[in-house]
Amino acid sequence: METVITILSWFCLVTGSAFAIVGGIGLLRLPDFYARMHGGGITDTLGAGLILIGLCLQSGLSLITVKLLLILAFSLVASPTSGYALAKSARTHGLEPWVKKGDHR
Amino acid sequence: MFAVTMVAVLVTMGLALTRAALGPTLFDRILALNMFGTKTVLLIAVVGFLTGRPDFLDLALLYALMNFIGTITVLRFLKFGHFSETEPEPEER
């Protein structure tokens, strides 16, 4: 049982790290702001979520787990909220999305 | 294994900082800084586990709250141009 939990937690940590790096590369390489928000969103939900769940599995049942779950719950609420506010603010300030030529509507 | 996660988070923070430095528009910079703050929370948590003293999680929790409030504050300043409590005129909305 101990081994299973350890392997599961390592899997979560490594997968979360991979998602974090992929999101970072997306943030750097994607063509425009609205596409880059997608890269940022990956690191905020999947990357942070999997890493925090992996840490939870490592720490067992204690106060540390409660704190980690609090961080996870808050970041799952706050990240979409700030993302929505950011996108709406950019749209209000007249930032046009990048579209294929001839695909304006 | 914590070291691998820490390196990955550090690389992601570097990528976010690069985007914040390059960012053509202001919103790119805000997005990159928001992501940098989220990664800081993760880094504090992971380093706490790496050094065997996971007592820094209070700091991580506090940093998550501050990061969210900071982003919303900058966006609000961008929208209204001031931090005051009073409601703006209806045509400004």
N, CA and C atoms of all chains as a GROMACS GRO file, in nm:
protein
  594
    1MET      N    1   0.084  -0.121   0.000
    1MET     CA    2   0.000   0.000   0.000
    1MET      C    3   0.086   0.124   0.000
    2GLU      N    4   0.189   0.120   0.087
    2GLU     CA    5   0.284   0.233   0.092
    2GLU      C    6   0.348   0.259  -0.044
    3THR      N    7   0.392   0.149  -0.107
    3THR     CA    8   0.459   0.160  -0.237
    3THR      C    9   0.365   0.217  -0.342
    4VAL      N   10   0.240   0.171  -0.338
    4VAL     CA   11   0.143   0.217  -0.438
    4VAL      C   12   0.123   0.368  -0.425
    5ILE      N   13   0.110   0.413  -0.299
    5ILE     CA   14   0.087   0.557  -0.280
    5ILE      C   15   0.208   0.637  -0.325
    6THR      N   16   0.330   0.584  -0.294
    6THR     CA   17   0.451   0.655  -0.336
    6THR      C   18   0.460   0.665  -0.487
    7ILE      N   19   0.434   0.552  -0.554
    7ILE     CA   20   0.441   0.553  -0.701
    7ILE      C   21   0.338   0.648  -0.759
    8LEU      N   22   0.217   0.645  -0.700
    8LEU     CA   23   0.111   0.733  -0.749
    8LEU      C   24   0.151   0.879  -0.731
    9SER      N   25   0.212   0.910  -0.616
    9SER     CA   26   0.250   1.050  -0.592
    9SER      C   27   0.362   1.093  -0.685
   10TRP      N   28   0.459   1.005  -0.713
   10TRP     CA   29   0.565   1.039  -0.808
   10TRP      C   30   0.506   1.061  -0.946
   11PHE      N   31   0.412   0.973  -0.982
   11PHE     CA   32   0.348   0.990  -1.114
   11PHE      C   33   0.281   1.127  -1.124
   12CYS      N   34   0.208   1.164  -1.016
   12CYS     CA   35   0.140   1.294  -1.016
   12CYS      C   36   0.242   1.407  -1.027
   13LEU      N   37   0.351   1.398  -0.952
   13LEU     CA   38   0.450   1.505  -0.952
   13LEU      C   39   0.513   1.520  -1.090
   14VAL      N   40   0.552   1.408  -1.151
   14VAL     CA   41   0.618   1.415  -1.282
   14VAL      C   42   0.522   1.466  -1.388
   15THR      N   43   0.396   1.414  -1.385
   15THR     CA   44   0.299   1.460  -1.485
   15THR      C   45   0.270   1.608  -1.468
   16GLY      N   46   0.258   1.653  -1.341
   16GLY     CA   47   0.234   1.795  -1.317
   16GLY      C   48   0.350   1.880  -1.366
   17SER      N   49   0.474   1.832  -1.344
   17SER     CA   50   0.590   1.907  -1.393
   17SER      C   51   0.588   1.917  -1.544
   18ALA      N   52   0.553   1.804  -1.611
   18ALA     CA   53   0.548   1.805  -1.757
   18ALA      C   54   0.445   1.905  -1.806
   19PHE      N   55   0.328   1.907  -1.741
   19PHE     CA   56   0.224   2.001  -1.783
   19PHE      C   57   0.268   2.145  -1.758
   20ALA      N   58   0.340   2.167  -1.646
   20ALA     CA   59   0.387   2.303  -1.617
   20ALA      C   60   0.482   2.350  -1.727
   21ILE      N   61   0.577   2.262  -1.766
   21ILE     CA   62   0.673   2.304  -1.869
   21ILE      C   63   0.602   2.326  -2.003
   22VAL      N   64   0.507   2.236  -2.036
   22VAL     CA   65   0.434   2.252  -2.162
   22VAL      C   66   0.359   2.384  -2.164
   23GLY      N   67   0.295   2.417  -2.049
   23GLY     CA   68   0.224   2.544  -2.042
   23GLY      C   69   0.319   2.662  -2.054
   24GLY      N   70   0.438   2.650  -1.994
   24GLY     CA   71   0.536   2.759  -2.005
   24GLY      C   72   0.581   2.779  -2.148
   25ILE      N   73   0.607   2.667  -2.220
   25ILE     CA   74   0.647   2.679  -2.360
   25ILE      C   75   0.533   2.740  -2.441
   26GLY      N   76   0.409   2.698  -2.409
   26GLY     CA   77   0.294   2.756  -2.478
   26GLY      C   78   0.284   2.905  -2.455
   27LEU      N   79   0.310   2.946  -2.332
   27LEU     CA   80   0.305   3.089  -2.300
   27LEU      C   81   0.408   3.166  -2.381
   28LEU      N   82   0.520   3.102  -2.410
   28LEU     CA   83   0.626   3.171  -2.483
   28LEU      C   84   0.604   3.167  -2.633
   29ARG      N   85   0.548   3.057  -2.685
   29ARG     CA   86   0.551   3.036  -2.830
   29ARG      C   87   0.421   3.067  -2.902
   30LEU      N   88   0.307   3.065  -2.833
   30LEU     CA   89   0.180   3.079  -2.904
   30LEU      C   90   0.165   3.220  -2.963
   31PRO      N   91   0.088   3.234  -3.070
   31PRO     CA   92   0.097   3.356  -3.150
   31PRO      C   93   0.036   3.481  -3.089
   32ASP      N   94  -0.073   3.473  -3.013
   32ASP     CA   95  -0.128   3.599  -2.963
   32ASP      C   96  -0.177   3.583  -2.820
   33PHE      N   97  -0.226   3.694  -2.764
   33PHE     CA   98  -0.256   3.697  -2.621
   33PHE      C   99  -0.360   3.594  -2.581
   34TYR      N  100  -0.468   3.583  -2.658
   34TYR     CA  101  -0.577   3.492  -2.620
   34TYR      C  102  -0.531   3.347  -2.628
   35ALA      N  103  -0.441   3.317  -2.723
   35ALA     CA  104  -0.387   3.181  -2.729
   35ALA      C  105  -0.292   3.157  -2.613
   36ARG      N  106  -0.218   3.261  -2.572
   36ARG     CA  107  -0.123   3.243  -2.462
   36ARG      C  108  -0.195   3.219  -2.331
   37MET      N  109  -0.318   3.274  -2.318
   37MET     CA  110  -0.395   3.249  -2.196
   37MET      C  111  -0.422   3.100  -2.179
   38HIS      N  112  -0.436   3.029  -2.292
   38HIS     CA  113  -0.457   2.885  -2.287
   38HIS      C  114  -0.336   2.817  -2.223
   39GLY      N  115  -0.217   2.859  -2.264
   39GLY     CA  116  -0.097   2.802  -2.204
   39GLY      C  117  -0.088   2.831  -2.055
   40GLY      N  118  -0.122   2.954  -2.018
   40GLY     CA  119  -0.122   2.988  -1.876
   40GLY      C  120  -0.223   2.906  -1.798
   41GLY      N  121  -0.340   2.881  -1.861
   41GLY     CA  122  -0.443   2.804  -1.793
   41GLY      C  123  -0.401   2.661  -1.764
   42ILE      N  124  -0.325   2.602  -1.857
   42ILE     CA  125  -0.278   2.464  -1.835
   42ILE      C  126  -0.194   2.456  -1.708
   43THR      N  127  -0.098   2.551  -1.693
   43THR     CA  128  -0.013   2.542  -1.575
   43THR      C  129  -0.092   2.569  -1.448
   44ASP      N  130  -0.195   2.655  -1.457
   44ASP     CA  131  -0.267   2.689  -1.334
   44ASP      C  132  -0.356   2.577  -1.287
   45THR      N  133  -0.417   2.501  -1.379
   45THR     CA  134  -0.510   2.397  -1.334
   45THR      C  135  -0.441   2.260  -1.328
   46LEU      N  136  -0.397   2.209  -1.445
   46LEU     CA  137  -0.342   2.073  -1.446
   46LEU      C  138  -0.206   2.068  -1.378
   47GLY      N  139  -0.117   2.164  -1.410
   47GLY     CA  140   0.016   2.160  -1.351
   47GLY      C  141   0.013   2.173  -1.200
   48ALA      N  142  -0.048   2.285  -1.154
   48ALA     CA  143  -0.052   2.309  -1.010
   48ALA      C  144  -0.135   2.201  -0.940
   49GLY      N  145  -0.249   2.162  -1.000
   49GLY     CA  146  -0.334   2.062  -0.937
   49GLY      C  147  -0.263   1.930  -0.918
   50LEU      N  148  -0.197   1.881  -1.024
   50LEU     CA  149  -0.130   1.750  -1.011
   50LEU      C  150  -0.013   1.757  -0.914
   51ILE      N  151   0.065   1.867  -0.918
   51ILE     CA  152   0.178   1.877  -0.825
   51ILE      C  153   0.128   1.880  -0.681
   52LEU      N  154   0.022   1.958  -0.656
   52LEU     CA  155  -0.028   1.966  -0.518
   52LEU      C  156  -0.088   1.833  -0.472
   53ILE      N  157  -0.156   1.762  -0.564
   53ILE     CA  158  -0.211   1.632  -0.526
   53ILE      C  159  -0.098   1.534  -0.496
   54GLY      N  160   0.011   1.541  -0.576
   54GLY     CA  161   0.127   1.456  -0.548
   54GLY      C  162   0.187   1.485  -0.412
   55LEU      N  163   0.198   1.613  -0.377
   55LEU     CA  164   0.251   1.649  -0.245
   55LEU      C  165   0.158   1.600  -0.135
   56CYS      N  166   0.025   1.609  -0.158
   56CYS     CA  167  -0.073   1.559  -0.060
   56CYS      C  168  -0.050   1.411  -0.034
   57LEU      N  169  -0.031   1.333  -0.143
   57LEU     CA  170  -0.011   1.189  -0.126
   57LEU      C  171   0.118   1.162  -0.049
   58GLN      N  172   0.220   1.248  -0.067
   58GLN     CA  173   0.345   1.229   0.007
   58GLN      C  174   0.327   1.254   0.156
   59SER      N  175   0.244   1.355   0.191
   59SER     CA  176   0.244   1.399   0.330
   59SER      C  177   0.154   1.315   0.418
   60GLY      N  178   0.070   1.230   0.359
   60GLY     CA  179  -0.018   1.151   0.443
   60GLY      C  180  -0.131   1.236   0.501
   61LEU      N  181  -0.190   1.188   0.612
   61LEU     CA  182  -0.306   1.257   0.668
   61LEU      C  183  -0.261   1.346   0.783
   62SER      N  184  -0.249   1.477   0.755
   62SER     CA  185  -0.204   1.567   0.862
   62SER      C  186  -0.251   1.708   0.829
   63LEU      N  187  -0.205   1.804   0.910
   63LEU     CA  188  -0.242   1.943   0.887
   63LEU      C  189  -0.186   1.994   0.755
   64ILE      N  190  -0.070   1.939   0.716
   64ILE     CA  191  -0.007   1.980   0.591
   64ILE      C  192  -0.097   1.949   0.473
   65THR      N  193  -0.163   1.833   0.478
   65THR     CA  194  -0.254   1.797   0.371
   65THR      C  195  -0.369   1.895   0.363
   66VAL      N  196  -0.419   1.936   0.480
   66VAL     CA  197  -0.530   2.032   0.481
   66VAL      C  198  -0.486   2.163   0.416
   67LYS      N  199  -0.363   2.209   0.450
   67LYS     CA  200  -0.314   2.333   0.390
   67LYS      C  201  -0.299   2.320   0.239
   68LEU      N  202  -0.244   2.204   0.196
   68LEU     CA  203  -0.226   2.184   0.052
   68LEU      C  204  -0.361   2.184  -0.019
   69LEU      N  205  -0.462   2.119   0.044
   69LEU     CA  206  -0.593   2.116  -0.019
   69LEU      C  207  -0.655   2.255  -0.022
   70LEU      N  208  -0.626   2.336   0.083
   70LEU     CA  209  -0.676   2.476   0.082
   70LEU      C  210  -0.615   2.553  -0.035
   71ILE      N  211  -0.481   2.538  -0.053
   71ILE     CA  212  -0.415   2.605  -0.164
   71ILE      C  213  -0.476   2.560  -0.296
   72LEU      N  214  -0.498   2.428  -0.308
   72LEU     CA  215  -0.555   2.373  -0.432
   72LEU      C  216  -0.695   2.431  -0.458
   73ALA      N  217  -0.779   2.431  -0.354
   73ALA     CA  218  -0.916   2.481  -0.370
   73ALA      C  219  -0.913   2.628  -0.409
   74PHE      N  220  -0.827   2.705  -0.342
   74PHE     CA  221  -0.824   2.848  -0.373
   74PHE      C  222  -0.774   2.872  -0.514
   75SER      N  223  -0.669   2.799  -0.555
   75SER     CA  224  -0.615   2.826  -0.688
   75SER      C  225  -0.713   2.778  -0.795
   76LEU      N  226  -0.792   2.675  -0.766
   76LEU     CA  227  -0.891   2.632  -0.865
   76LEU      C  228  -1.002   2.735  -0.878
   77VAL      N  229  -1.030   2.812  -0.772
   77VAL     CA  230  -1.132   2.917  -0.784
   77VAL      C  231  -1.071   3.042  -0.845
   78ALA      N  232  -0.950   3.078  -0.801
   78ALA     CA  233  -0.894   3.209  -0.837
   78ALA      C  234  -0.843   3.214  -0.980
   79SER      N  235  -0.786   3.103  -1.027
   79SER     CA  236  -0.724   3.107  -1.160
   79SER      C  237  -0.826   3.134  -1.272
   80PRO      N  238  -0.941   3.064  -1.276
   80PRO     CA  239  -1.038   3.099  -1.381
   80PRO      C  240  -1.092   3.239  -1.363
   81THR      N  241  -1.107   3.284  -1.238
   81THR     CA  242  -1.161   3.418  -1.217
   81THR      C  243  -1.067   3.524  -1.274
   82SER      N  244  -0.938   3.513  -1.240
   82SER     CA  245  -0.846   3.616  -1.291
   82SER      C  246  -0.828   3.601  -1.442
   83GLY      N  247  -0.836   3.477  -1.493
   83GLY     CA  248  -0.828   3.459  -1.637
   83GLY      C  249  -0.944   3.525  -1.709
   84TYR      N  250  -1.064   3.509  -1.652
   84TYR     CA  251  -1.182   3.572  -1.711
   84TYR      C  252  -1.170   3.724  -1.708
   85ALA      N  253  -1.126   3.776  -1.591
   85ALA     CA  254  -1.113   3.922  -1.579
   85ALA      C  255  -1.010   3.974  -1.678
   86LEU      N  256  -0.900   3.899  -1.694
   86LEU     CA  257  -0.793   3.942  -1.785
   86LEU      C  258  -0.843   3.945  -1.929
   87ALA      N  259  -0.913   3.836  -1.971
   87ALA     CA  260  -0.960   3.830  -2.109
   87ALA      C  261  -1.063   3.938  -2.136
   88LYS      N  262  -1.153   3.959  -2.038
   88LYS     CA  263  -1.258   4.060  -2.059
   88LYS      C  264  -1.196   4.198  -2.066
   89SER      N  265  -1.095   4.222  -1.979
   89SER     CA  266  -1.030   4.352  -1.980
   89SER      C  267  -0.957   4.375  -2.112
   90ALA      N  268  -0.890   4.271  -2.163
   90ALA     CA  269  -0.819   4.286  -2.290
   90ALA      C  270  -0.917   4.313  -2.403
   91ARG      N  271  -1.030   4.244  -2.401
   91ARG     CA  272  -1.131   4.263  -2.506
   91ARG      C  273  -1.190   4.404  -2.498
   92THR      N  274  -1.213   4.450  -2.374
   92THR     CA  275  -1.269   4.584  -2.358
   92THR      C  276  -1.172   4.689  -2.409
   93HIS      N  277  -1.041   4.664  -2.391
   93HIS     CA  278  -0.943   4.762  -2.435
   93HIS      C  279  -0.910   4.748  -2.583
   94GLY      N  280  -0.985   4.662  -2.652
   94GLY     CA  281  -0.974   4.660  -2.798
   94GLY      C  282  -0.862   4.574  -2.852
   95LEU      N  283  -0.820   4.471  -2.778
   95LEU     CA  284  -0.719   4.380  -2.830
   95LEU      C  285  -0.790   4.276  -2.916
   96GLU      N  286  -0.757   4.274  -3.045
   96GLU     CA  287  -0.828   4.184  -3.137
   96GLU      C  288  -0.764   4.046  -3.135
   97PRO      N  289  -0.845   3.939  -3.136
   97PRO     CA  290  -0.786   3.805  -3.145
   97PRO      C  291  -0.720   3.784  -3.281
   98TRP      N  292  -0.618   3.699  -3.280
   98TRP     CA  293  -0.547   3.665  -3.402
   98TRP      C  294  -0.625   3.559  -3.475
   99VAL      N  295  -0.668   3.587  -3.600
   99VAL     CA  296  -0.748   3.489  -3.674
   99VAL      C  297  -0.682   3.463  -3.808
  100LYS      N  298  -0.725   3.353  -3.870
  100LYS     CA  299  -0.675   3.320  -4.002
  100LYS      C  300  -0.724   3.426  -4.101
  101LYS      N  301  -0.646   3.451  -4.204
  101LYS     CA  302  -0.685   3.554  -4.303
  101LYS      C  303  -0.814   3.513  -4.371
  102GLY      N  304  -0.907   3.607  -4.382
  102GLY     CA  305  -1.034   3.577  -4.446
  102GLY      C  306  -1.132   3.508  -4.354
  103ASP      N  307  -1.100   3.499  -4.224
  103ASP     CA  308  -1.189   3.432  -4.129
  103ASP      C  309  -1.252   3.530  -4.034
  104HIS      N  310  -1.245   3.660  -4.067
  104HIS     CA  311  -1.307   3.759  -3.978
  104HIS      C  312  -1.457   3.746  -3.981
  105ARG      N  313  -1.516   3.760  -3.863
  105ARG     CA  314  -1.662   3.758  -3.858
  105ARG      C  315  -1.711   3.855  -3.755
  106MET      N  316   1.291   1.310  -0.637
  106MET     CA  317   1.172   1.338  -0.720
  106MET      C  318   1.123   1.480  -0.699
  107PHE      N  319   1.138   1.529  -0.573
  107PHE     CA  320   1.102   1.670  -0.550
  107PHE      C  321   1.195   1.761  -0.627
  108ALA      N  322   1.322   1.719  -0.643
  108ALA     CA  323   1.417   1.804  -0.715
  108ALA      C  324   1.374   1.820  -0.861
  109VAL      N  325   1.326   1.710  -0.922
  109VAL     CA  326   1.280   1.718  -1.061
  109VAL      C  327   1.166   1.818  -1.072
  110THR      N  328   1.069   1.806  -0.978
  110THR     CA  329   0.956   1.898  -0.981
  110THR      C  330   1.002   2.042  -0.962
  111MET      N  331   1.100   2.060  -0.871
  111MET     CA  332   1.148   2.196  -0.845
  111MET      C  333   1.212   2.255  -0.970
  112VAL      N  334   1.295   2.172  -1.039
  112VAL     CA  335   1.360   2.222  -1.161
  112VAL      C  336   1.254   2.256  -1.266
  113ALA      N  337   1.151   2.170  -1.279
  113ALA     CA  338   1.047   2.198  -1.378
  113ALA      C  339   0.976   2.328  -1.347
  114VAL      N  340   0.945   2.350  -1.218
  114VAL     CA  341   0.876   2.474  -1.180
  114VAL      C  342   0.966   2.594  -1.207
  115LEU      N  343   1.098   2.578  -1.179
  115LEU     CA  344   1.191   2.689  -1.203
  115LEU      C  345   1.200   2.722  -1.352
  116VAL      N  346   1.203   2.616  -1.436
  116VAL     CA  347   1.209   2.639  -1.581
  116VAL      C  348   1.084   2.713  -1.626
  117THR      N  349   0.968   2.670  -1.573
  117THR     CA  350   0.844   2.738  -1.610
  117THR      C  351   0.845   2.884  -1.567
  118MET      N  352   0.900   2.910  -1.447
  118MET     CA  353   0.909   3.049  -1.401
  118MET      C  354   0.998   3.131  -1.495
  119GLY      N  355   1.108   3.068  -1.543
  119GLY     CA  356   1.195   3.138  -1.637
  119GLY      C  357   1.124   3.170  -1.766
  120LEU      N  358   1.046   3.073  -1.817
  120LEU     CA  359   0.971   3.097  -1.941
  120LEU      C  360   0.871   3.210  -1.922
  121ALA      N  361   0.802   3.209  -1.804
  121ALA     CA  362   0.704   3.315  -1.778
  121ALA      C  363   0.773   3.450  -1.769
  122LEU      N  364   0.891   3.454  -1.708
  122LEU     CA  365   0.963   3.583  -1.698
  122LEU      C  366   1.006   3.631  -1.835
  123THR      N  367   1.046   3.534  -1.923
  123THR     CA  368   1.084   3.574  -2.058
  123THR      C  369   0.966   3.638  -2.130
  124ARG      N  370   0.847   3.575  -2.113
  124ARG     CA  371   0.729   3.632  -2.178
  124ARG      C  372   0.696   3.769  -2.118
  125ALA      N  373   0.716   3.783  -1.987
  125ALA     CA  374   0.686   3.912  -1.925
  125ALA      C  375   0.782   4.018  -1.975
  126ALA      N  376   0.907   3.979  -2.006
  126ALA     CA  377   1.001   4.078  -2.058
  126ALA      C  378   0.973   4.109  -2.204
  127LEU      N  379   0.935   4.005  -2.284
  127LEU     CA  380   0.913   4.027  -2.426
  127LEU      C  381   0.781   4.095  -2.454
  128GLY      N  382   0.678   4.048  -2.378
  128GLY     CA  383   0.536   4.067  -2.404
  128GLY      C  384   0.500   4.191  -2.484
  129PRO      N  385   0.443   4.176  -2.603
  129PRO     CA  386   0.413   4.294  -2.683
  129PRO      C  387   0.309   4.384  -2.617
  130THR      N  388   0.207   4.325  -2.554
  130THR     CA  389   0.105   4.409  -2.493
  130THR      C  390   0.116   4.400  -2.340
  131LEU      N  391   0.045   4.494  -2.276
  131LEU     CA  392   0.043   4.496  -2.129
  131LEU      C  393  -0.020   4.371  -2.073
  132PHE      N  394  -0.123   4.318  -2.144
  132PHE     CA  395  -0.196   4.203  -2.091
  132PHE      C  396  -0.108   4.078  -2.090
  133ASP      N  397  -0.018   4.068  -2.188
  133ASP     CA  398   0.075   3.956  -2.186
  133ASP      C  399   0.160   3.959  -2.060
  134ARG      N  400   0.203   4.079  -2.024
  134ARG     CA  401   0.287   4.091  -1.903
  134ARG      C  402   0.207   4.055  -1.778
  135ILE      N  403   0.080   4.101  -1.772
  135ILE     CA  404  -0.001   4.068  -1.654
  135ILE      C  405  -0.024   3.918  -1.645
  136LEU      N  406  -0.053   3.857  -1.760
  136LEU     CA  407  -0.074   3.711  -1.763
  136LEU      C  408   0.051   3.638  -1.718
  137ALA      N  409   0.168   3.681  -1.767
  137ALA     CA  410   0.292   3.614  -1.730
  137ALA      C  411   0.321   3.632  -1.582
  138LEU      N  412   0.294   3.750  -1.528
  138LEU     CA  413   0.320   3.771  -1.385
  138LEU      C  414   0.224   3.691  -1.298
  139ASN      N  415   0.098   3.679  -1.344
  139ASN     CA  416   0.002   3.596  -1.271
  139ASN      C  417   0.049   3.451  -1.265
  140MET      N  418   0.097   3.402  -1.379
  140MET     CA  419   0.147   3.265  -1.384
  140MET      C  420   0.273   3.250  -1.300
  141PHE      N  421   0.358   3.353  -1.301
  141PHE     CA  422   0.479   3.350  -1.219
  141PHE      C  423   0.443   3.337  -1.071
  142GLY      N  424   0.338   3.410  -1.029
  142GLY     CA  425   0.296   3.402  -0.890
  142GLY      C  426   0.244   3.264  -0.853
  143THR      N  427   0.165   3.203  -0.945
  143THR     CA  428   0.116   3.068  -0.919
  143THR      C  429   0.231   2.970  -0.904
  144LYS      N  430   0.332   2.987  -0.991
  144LYS     CA  431   0.448   2.898  -0.985
  144LYS      C  432   0.528   2.923  -0.858
  145THR      N  433   0.527   3.046  -0.806
  145THR     CA  434   0.596   3.072  -0.680
  145THR      C  435   0.532   2.994  -0.567
  146VAL      N  436   0.398   2.989  -0.566
  146VAL     CA  437   0.328   2.909  -0.465
  146VAL      C  438   0.374   2.764  -0.471
  147LEU      N  439   0.377   2.710  -0.595
  147LEU     CA  440   0.421   2.570  -0.610
  147LEU      C  441   0.565   2.553  -0.565
  148LEU      N  442   0.650   2.652  -0.599
  148LEU     CA  443   0.792   2.640  -0.564
  148LEU      C  444   0.811   2.639  -0.413
  149ILE      N  445   0.736   2.725  -0.342
  149ILE     CA  446   0.747   2.727  -0.196
  149ILE      C  447   0.706   2.592  -0.139
  150ALA      N  448   0.593   2.537  -0.189
  150ALA     CA  449   0.547   2.408  -0.138
  150ALA      C  450   0.648   2.298  -0.164
  151VAL      N  451   0.700   2.293  -0.288
  151VAL     CA  452   0.791   2.183  -0.324
  151VAL      C  453   0.923   2.195  -0.249
  152VAL      N  454   0.975   2.318  -0.235
  152VAL     CA  455   1.102   2.335  -0.163
  152VAL      C  456   1.085   2.298  -0.016
  153GLY      N  457   0.966   2.329   0.040
  153GLY     CA  458   0.939   2.287   0.176
  153GLY      C  459   0.949   2.136   0.192
  154PHE      N  460   0.892   2.062   0.096
  154PHE     CA  461   0.901   1.916   0.103
  154PHE      C  462   1.043   1.869   0.077
  155LEU      N  463   1.114   1.940  -0.012
  155LEU     CA  464   1.250   1.897  -0.049
  155LEU      C  465   1.344   1.908   0.069
  156THR      N  466   1.328   2.014   0.148
  156THR     CA  467   1.416   2.030   0.263
  156THR      C  468   1.365   1.959   0.387
  157GLY      N  469   1.251   1.888   0.373
  157GLY     CA  470   1.199   1.813   0.486
  157GLY      C  471   1.131   1.898   0.592
  158ARG      N  472   1.105   2.024   0.560
  158ARG     CA  473   1.035   2.110   0.657
  158ARG      C  474   0.914   2.173   0.590
  159PRO      N  475   0.805   2.098   0.573
  159PRO     CA  476   0.691   2.155   0.501
  159PRO      C  477   0.608   2.249   0.588
  160ASP      N  478   0.676   2.341   0.657
  160ASP     CA  479   0.605   2.439   0.738
  160ASP      C  480   0.584   2.570   0.665
  161PHE      N  481   0.641   2.578   0.541
  161PHE     CA  482   0.630   2.702   0.467
  161PHE      C  483   0.498   2.715   0.395
  162LEU      N  484   0.407   2.617   0.416
  162LEU     CA  485   0.285   2.618   0.335
  162LEU      C  486   0.196   2.735   0.368
  163ASP      N  487   0.210   2.789   0.491
  163ASP     CA  488   0.135   2.911   0.524
  163ASP      C  489   0.176   3.024   0.431
  164LEU      N  490   0.308   3.033   0.408
  164LEU     CA  491   0.355   3.136   0.315
  164LEU      C  492   0.298   3.114   0.176
  165ALA      N  493   0.293   2.987   0.133
  165ALA     CA  494   0.240   2.958   0.000
  165ALA      C  495   0.094   3.000  -0.009
  166LEU      N  496   0.017   2.968   0.096
  166LEU     CA  497  -0.125   3.005   0.097
  166LEU      C  498  -0.141   3.157   0.090
  167LEU      N  499  -0.060   3.227   0.170
  167LEU     CA  500  -0.066   3.373   0.171
  167LEU      C  501  -0.029   3.428   0.034
  168TYR      N  502   0.074   3.367  -0.028
  168TYR     CA  503   0.117   3.417  -0.158
  168TYR      C  504   0.011   3.395  -0.264
  169ALA      N  505  -0.064   3.282  -0.254
  169ALA     CA  506  -0.172   3.258  -0.350
  169ALA      C  507  -0.277   3.367  -0.338
  170LEU      N  508  -0.315   3.401  -0.214
  170LEU     CA  509  -0.415   3.507  -0.194
  170LEU      C  510  -0.365   3.639  -0.250
  171MET      N  511  -0.239   3.674  -0.216
  171MET     CA  512  -0.185   3.804  -0.259
  171MET      C  513  -0.175   3.813  -0.410
  172ASN      N  514  -0.139   3.701  -0.473
  172ASN     CA  515  -0.124   3.699  -0.618
  172ASN      C  516  -0.257   3.728  -0.687
  173PHE      N  517  -0.362   3.662  -0.638
  173PHE     CA  518  -0.495   3.683  -0.696
  173PHE      C  519  -0.539   3.828  -0.679
  174ILE      N  520  -0.523   3.879  -0.555
  174ILE     CA  521  -0.566   4.016  -0.529
  174ILE      C  522  -0.485   4.115  -0.612
  175GLY      N  523  -0.354   4.087  -0.628
  175GLY     CA  524  -0.270   4.176  -0.708
  175GLY      C  525  -0.316   4.184  -0.852
  176THR      N  526  -0.346   4.067  -0.912
  176THR     CA  527  -0.392   4.068  -1.051
  176THR      C  528  -0.521   4.147  -1.066
  177ILE      N  529  -0.616   4.119  -0.976
  177ILE     CA  530  -0.746   4.187  -0.987
  177ILE      C  531  -0.727   4.337  -0.966
  178THR      N  532  -0.636   4.375  -0.875
  178THR     CA  533  -0.615   4.517  -0.850
  178THR      C  534  -0.558   4.588  -0.972
  179VAL      N  535  -0.458   4.525  -1.036
  179VAL     CA  536  -0.400   4.588  -1.155
  179VAL      C  537  -0.505   4.603  -1.264
  180LEU      N  538  -0.589   4.498  -1.281
  180LEU     CA  539  -0.692   4.507  -1.384
  180LEU      C  540  -0.793   4.615  -1.352
  181ARG      N  541  -0.827   4.628  -1.223
  181ARG     CA  542  -0.923   4.731  -1.185
  181ARG      C  543  -0.865   4.869  -1.208
  182PHE      N  544  -0.736   4.884  -1.176
  182PHE     CA  545  -0.670   5.013  -1.199
  182PHE      C  546  -0.670   5.045  -1.348
  183LEU      N  547  -0.648   4.942  -1.429
  183LEU     CA  548  -0.647   4.962  -1.573
  183LEU      C  549  -0.782   5.008  -1.623
  184LYS      N  550  -0.889   4.955  -1.559
  184LYS     CA  551  -1.023   4.986  -1.608
  184LYS      C  552  -1.067   5.125  -1.565
  185PHE      N  553  -1.042   5.158  -1.436
  185PHE     CA  554  -1.098   5.282  -1.384
  185PHE      C  555  -0.995   5.393  -1.374
  186GLY      N  556  -0.866   5.358  -1.369
  186GLY     CA  557  -0.764   5.462  -1.362
  186GLY      C  558  -0.738   5.512  -1.221
  187HIS      N  559  -0.809   5.459  -1.122
  187HIS     CA  560  -0.783   5.498  -0.983
  187HIS      C  561  -0.827   5.383  -0.893
  188PHE      N  562  -0.788   5.391  -0.765
  188PHE     CA  563  -0.819   5.283  -0.671
  188PHE      C  564  -0.935   5.318  -0.579
  189SER      N  565  -1.004   5.430  -0.604
  189SER     CA  566  -1.099   5.477  -0.505
  189SER      C  567  -1.223   5.388  -0.503
  190GLU      N  568  -1.297   5.400  -0.393
  190GLU     CA  569  -1.413   5.315  -0.373
  190GLU      C  570  -1.535   5.362  -0.448
  191THR      N  571  -1.534   5.491  -0.486
  191THR     CA  572  -1.656   5.547  -0.544
  191THR      C  573  -1.684   5.485  -0.680
  192GLU      N  574  -1.812   5.472  -0.708
  192GLU     CA  575  -1.852   5.417  -0.837
  192GLU      C  576  -1.824   5.519  -0.946
  193PRO      N  577  -1.779   5.474  -1.062
  193PRO     CA  578  -1.755   5.568  -1.171
  193PRO      C  579  -1.887   5.615  -1.232
  194GLU      N  580  -1.876   5.718  -1.314
  194GLU     CA  581  -1.995   5.768  -1.383
  194GLU      C  582  -2.048   5.658  -1.476
  195PRO      N  583  -2.181   5.656  -1.498
  195PRO     CA  584  -2.239   5.548  -1.577
  195PRO      C  585  -2.180   5.536  -1.718
  196GLU      N  586  -2.143   5.651  -1.780
  196GLU     CA  587  -2.095   5.640  -1.917
  196GLU      C  588  -1.953   5.586  -1.924
  197GLU      N  589  -1.886   5.580  -1.806
  197GLU     CA  590  -1.750   5.527  -1.807
  197GLU      C  591  -1.747   5.374  -1.814
  198ARG      N  592  -1.857   5.313  -1.780
  198ARG     CA  593  -1.857   5.168  -1.770
  198ARG      C  594  -1.848   5.101  -1.907
   0.00000   0.00000   0.00000
